[in-house]
Amino acid sequence: MAEQAPAASDSPMSSRREQALVEVILRHQVQIDPDDLGAVLDLSAVGIVNGAWRNSPVEDWHSQSRLHDGDMLRINAHTSWRVREIVR
């Protein structure tokens, strides 16, 4: 059975337990080998870009059809590529 994160009221998770939990999540839920640094960095880049656009004017423009799906795809793809280059 996979580990679950503690509730907010629990004491902070130890770094060893946190590492084990991240490994379980990457292997079984995301299908990424946690020892494959390139794959982990790529996933991190996608997360950074997603976090940057979430609830931002760019997402608003897309929802208002000021940015079409293809434009949004190109912006996300290029930005993810650029962040990967910086992170790596």
Buried (B, 14 or more C-beta within 10 A) or exposed (E): EEBEEEEEEEEEBEEEEEEEBBBBBBBEEEEBEBEEEEBBBBBBBBEBBEEEBEEEEBBEBBEEEEBEEEEBEEBBEEBBEEBBEEEE
